[in-house]
Amino acid sequence: MNKINNRLEELTSNILLDNDMYKIPVDILKIAKINDIEVYEGDLDKKISGAIRYDKENKKFAILLNKNDSAVRQRFTIAHELGHYFLHRNILENDEIHIDTMYRMPDEKEKEVDYFAGALLMNKILLEKMYEENTSITELAQIFKVSISAMTVRLDVLNLL
């Protein structure tokens, strides 16, 4: 694992520990709420999974989700947008809004935020421990409340597959 990924693993573990959420599944909405981030749903274009917005006047962040996405997709989107909040807050405060679209060409920031989201929803230590007891990707995805593809990527990144 490279230095950036190690840093993201540590950061996400600290977020979980600091908020007394070192458990499965992670209460991603509670993490947003603790950080004073409102989460809304909207009827968005199917290519848009979500967005994070900074209101300069109120100095508050808000996450907008596509209400048409599945629950596991929405959980990943919240974790992804929280990644922007924790990793790129200064950029968001200047840009005011960041919209995440499906099928985009990911830049380094987006790859970093996707890694953050996976690490937050599927903590390395908790996942490794669960994987010792159960190697079913489908069952692990259900336990962690993530998609099968997200679980597959995470297990692969952790060299468990």
Buried (B, 14 or more C-beta within 10 A) or exposed (E): EEEEBEBBBEBBBEBBEEBEBBEBBBBBBEBBEBEEBEBEBEEBEEEBBBBBBBEEEEEEBBBBBBEBBEEBBBBBBBBBBBBBBBBBEEEBEEEEEBBBEEEEEEEEBBEBBBBBBBBBBBBBEBBEEBBEEEEEBEEBBBBBBBBEEBBBBBBEBBEBE
